[in-house]
Amino acid sequence: MRYWKTIVALILMVLAIIYDWNWFWALIVALGLLNVIVTGEIHFVESIKKKDAPLMYWLMVAVWTVLTALTLLT
C-alpha cells in the first residue's frame, strides 16, 4: 500500500474529532515542525525558505511551536 501513512493519519484525524483528542493535533503539528526544520522550508500562506527569509522562517517556526505547546497544555 503506497499511501498507508496518509490513510492512517486520516483515520486518526476522524477519531481525534470524534473523541476530542487535543493531544493528537499537537502531535500532528509537532511532526510538521520536525519536517519544517529538516527541510528548511515552511508552507503556510506561502512557501518560506530558511535561506531566503531566515527571520520570517524562524518567526513562523516559533509561532507554531508555541501553538503546539498551548495545545498540549489545554
PyMOL commands that place a pseudoatom at each C-alpha (Angstrom):
pseudoatom trace, name=CA, resn=MET, resi=1, chain=A, elem=C, hetatm=0, pos=[0.000, 0.000, 0.000]
pseudoatom trace, name=CA, resn=ARG, resi=2, chain=A, elem=C, hetatm=0, pos=[1.609, 3.197, -1.206]
pseudoatom trace, name=CA, resn=TYR, resi=3, chain=A, elem=C, hetatm=0, pos=[-0.046, 5.852, 0.952]
pseudoatom trace, name=CA, resn=TRP, resi=4, chain=A, elem=C, hetatm=0, pos=[-0.581, 3.920, 4.166]
pseudoatom trace, name=CA, resn=LYS, resi=5, chain=A, elem=C, hetatm=0, pos=[0.720, 6.773, 6.369]
pseudoatom trace, name=CA, resn=THR, resi=6, chain=A, elem=C, hetatm=0, pos=[-1.796, 9.187, 4.847]
pseudoatom trace, name=CA, resn=ILE, resi=7, chain=A, elem=C, hetatm=0, pos=[-4.651, 6.711, 5.279]
pseudoatom trace, name=CA, resn=VAL, resi=8, chain=A, elem=C, hetatm=0, pos=[-3.720, 6.097, 8.923]
pseudoatom trace, name=CA, resn=ALA, resi=9, chain=A, elem=C, hetatm=0, pos=[-3.452, 9.857, 9.547]
pseudoatom trace, name=CA, resn=LEU, resi=10, chain=A, elem=C, hetatm=0, pos=[-6.873, 10.484, 8.017]
pseudoatom trace, name=CA, resn=ILE, resi=11, chain=A, elem=C, hetatm=0, pos=[-8.472, 7.767, 10.143]
pseudoatom trace, name=CA, resn=LEU, resi=12, chain=A, elem=C, hetatm=0, pos=[-6.775, 9.163, 13.251]
pseudoatom trace, name=CA, resn=MET, resi=13, chain=A, elem=C, hetatm=0, pos=[-7.980, 12.675, 12.342]
pseudoatom trace, name=CA, resn=VAL, resi=14, chain=A, elem=C, hetatm=0, pos=[-11.567, 11.446, 12.234]
pseudoatom trace, name=CA, resn=LEU, resi=15, chain=A, elem=C, hetatm=0, pos=[-11.102, 9.710, 15.597]
pseudoatom trace, name=CA, resn=ALA, resi=16, chain=A, elem=C, hetatm=0, pos=[-9.482, 12.851, 17.040]
pseudoatom trace, name=CA, resn=ILE, resi=17, chain=A, elem=C, hetatm=0, pos=[-12.515, 14.910, 16.043]
pseudoatom trace, name=CA, resn=ILE, resi=18, chain=A, elem=C, hetatm=0, pos=[-14.988, 12.343, 17.385]
pseudoatom trace, name=CA, resn=TYR, resi=19, chain=A, elem=C, hetatm=0, pos=[-13.163, 11.827, 20.694]
pseudoatom trace, name=CA, resn=ASP, resi=20, chain=A, elem=C, hetatm=0, pos=[-11.846, 15.407, 21.087]
pseudoatom trace, name=CA, resn=TRP, resi=21, chain=A, elem=C, hetatm=0, pos=[-8.177, 14.375, 21.249]
pseudoatom trace, name=CA, resn=ASN, resi=22, chain=A, elem=C, hetatm=0, pos=[-6.313, 17.681, 21.585]
pseudoatom trace, name=CA, resn=TRP, resi=23, chain=A, elem=C, hetatm=0, pos=[-3.021, 15.836, 22.019]
pseudoatom trace, name=CA, resn=PHE, resi=24, chain=A, elem=C, hetatm=0, pos=[-3.393, 14.433, 18.501]
pseudoatom trace, name=CA, resn=TRP, resi=25, chain=A, elem=C, hetatm=0, pos=[-3.408, 17.890, 16.930]
pseudoatom trace, name=CA, resn=ALA, resi=26, chain=A, elem=C, hetatm=0, pos=[-0.311, 18.839, 18.915]
pseudoatom trace, name=CA, resn=LEU, resi=27, chain=A, elem=C, hetatm=0, pos=[1.382, 15.653, 17.676]
pseudoatom trace, name=CA, resn=ILE, resi=28, chain=A, elem=C, hetatm=0, pos=[0.491, 16.407, 14.051]
pseudoatom trace, name=CA, resn=VAL, resi=29, chain=A, elem=C, hetatm=0, pos=[1.818, 19.976, 14.316]
pseudoatom trace, name=CA, resn=ALA, resi=30, chain=A, elem=C, hetatm=0, pos=[4.976, 18.772, 16.111]
pseudoatom trace, name=CA, resn=LEU, resi=31, chain=A, elem=C, hetatm=0, pos=[5.644, 16.238, 13.338]
pseudoatom trace, name=CA, resn=GLY, resi=32, chain=A, elem=C, hetatm=0, pos=[5.097, 19.003, 10.809]
pseudoatom trace, name=CA, resn=LEU, resi=33, chain=A, elem=C, hetatm=0, pos=[7.559, 21.235, 12.677]
pseudoatom trace, name=CA, resn=LEU, resi=34, chain=A, elem=C, hetatm=0, pos=[10.135, 18.472, 12.619]
pseudoatom trace, name=CA, resn=ASN, resi=35, chain=A, elem=C, hetatm=0, pos=[9.715, 18.237, 8.839]
pseudoatom trace, name=CA, resn=VAL, resi=36, chain=A, elem=C, hetatm=0, pos=[9.969, 22.036, 8.523]
pseudoatom trace, name=CA, resn=ILE, resi=37, chain=A, elem=C, hetatm=0, pos=[13.240, 22.116, 10.448]
pseudoatom trace, name=CA, resn=VAL, resi=38, chain=A, elem=C, hetatm=0, pos=[14.702, 19.213, 8.450]
pseudoatom trace, name=CA, resn=THR, resi=39, chain=A, elem=C, hetatm=0, pos=[13.725, 20.671, 5.056]
pseudoatom trace, name=CA, resn=GLY, resi=40, chain=A, elem=C, hetatm=0, pos=[14.326, 24.348, 5.869]
pseudoatom trace, name=CA, resn=GLU, resi=41, chain=A, elem=C, hetatm=0, pos=[11.037, 25.341, 4.267]
pseudoatom trace, name=CA, resn=ILE, resi=42, chain=A, elem=C, hetatm=0, pos=[7.667, 26.162, 5.799]
pseudoatom trace, name=CA, resn=HIS, resi=43, chain=A, elem=C, hetatm=0, pos=[4.322, 26.377, 3.997]
pseudoatom trace, name=CA, resn=PHE, resi=44, chain=A, elem=C, hetatm=0, pos=[1.515, 28.430, 5.475]
pseudoatom trace, name=CA, resn=VAL, resi=45, chain=A, elem=C, hetatm=0, pos=[0.001, 31.092, 3.266]
pseudoatom trace, name=CA, resn=GLU, resi=46, chain=A, elem=C, hetatm=0, pos=[3.038, 30.907, 1.038]
pseudoatom trace, name=CA, resn=SER, resi=47, chain=A, elem=C, hetatm=0, pos=[6.277, 28.944, 0.946]
pseudoatom trace, name=CA, resn=ILE, resi=48, chain=A, elem=C, hetatm=0, pos=[9.067, 30.473, 3.039]
pseudoatom trace, name=CA, resn=LYS, resi=49, chain=A, elem=C, hetatm=0, pos=[12.592, 29.100, 2.783]
pseudoatom trace, name=CA, resn=LYS, resi=50, chain=A, elem=C, hetatm=0, pos=[15.071, 29.500, 5.612]
pseudoatom trace, name=CA, resn=LYS, resi=51, chain=A, elem=C, hetatm=0, pos=[17.835, 30.527, 3.207]
pseudoatom trace, name=CA, resn=ASP, resi=52, chain=A, elem=C, hetatm=0, pos=[15.688, 33.243, 1.546]
pseudoatom trace, name=CA, resn=ALA, resi=53, chain=A, elem=C, hetatm=0, pos=[13.938, 34.733, 4.601]
pseudoatom trace, name=CA, resn=PRO, resi=54, chain=A, elem=C, hetatm=0, pos=[15.512, 33.394, 7.805]
pseudoatom trace, name=CA, resn=LEU, resi=55, chain=A, elem=C, hetatm=0, pos=[13.768, 35.855, 10.143]
pseudoatom trace, name=CA, resn=MET, resi=56, chain=A, elem=C, hetatm=0, pos=[10.292, 35.061, 8.789]
pseudoatom trace, name=CA, resn=TYR, resi=57, chain=A, elem=C, hetatm=0, pos=[11.105, 31.341, 8.744]
pseudoatom trace, name=CA, resn=TRP, resi=58, chain=A, elem=C, hetatm=0, pos=[12.142, 31.263, 12.411]
pseudoatom trace, name=CA, resn=LEU, resi=59, chain=A, elem=C, hetatm=0, pos=[9.236, 33.509, 13.388]
pseudoatom trace, name=CA, resn=MET, resi=60, chain=A, elem=C, hetatm=0, pos=[6.821, 31.015, 11.822]
pseudoatom trace, name=CA, resn=VAL, resi=61, chain=A, elem=C, hetatm=0, pos=[8.593, 28.075, 13.494]
pseudoatom trace, name=CA, resn=ALA, resi=62, chain=A, elem=C, hetatm=0, pos=[8.367, 29.881, 16.846]
pseudoatom trace, name=CA, resn=VAL, resi=63, chain=A, elem=C, hetatm=0, pos=[4.656, 30.648, 16.429]
pseudoatom trace, name=CA, resn=TRP, resi=64, chain=A, elem=C, hetatm=0, pos=[3.840, 27.041, 15.520]
pseudoatom trace, name=CA, resn=THR, resi=65, chain=A, elem=C, hetatm=0, pos=[5.966, 25.778, 18.416]
pseudoatom trace, name=CA, resn=VAL, resi=66, chain=A, elem=C, hetatm=0, pos=[4.056, 27.994, 20.860]
pseudoatom trace, name=CA, resn=LEU, resi=67, chain=A, elem=C, hetatm=0, pos=[0.723, 26.864, 19.405]
pseudoatom trace, name=CA, resn=THR, resi=68, chain=A, elem=C, hetatm=0, pos=[1.791, 23.231, 19.784]
pseudoatom trace, name=CA, resn=ALA, resi=69, chain=A, elem=C, hetatm=0, pos=[2.768, 23.808, 23.423]
pseudoatom trace, name=CA, resn=LEU, resi=70, chain=A, elem=C, hetatm=0, pos=[-0.508, 25.602, 24.161]
pseudoatom trace, name=CA, resn=THR, resi=71, chain=A, elem=C, hetatm=0, pos=[-2.459, 22.730, 22.631]
pseudoatom trace, name=CA, resn=LEU, resi=72, chain=A, elem=C, hetatm=0, pos=[-0.624, 20.233, 24.836]
pseudoatom trace, name=CA, resn=LEU, resi=73, chain=A, elem=C, hetatm=0, pos=[-1.264, 22.336, 27.952]
pseudoatom trace, name=CA, resn=THR, resi=74, chain=A, elem=C, hetatm=0, pos=[-5.024, 22.655, 27.395]
for i in range(1, 74): cmd.bond("trace and resi %d" % i, "trace and resi %d" % (i + 1))
show_as sticks, trace
zoom trace
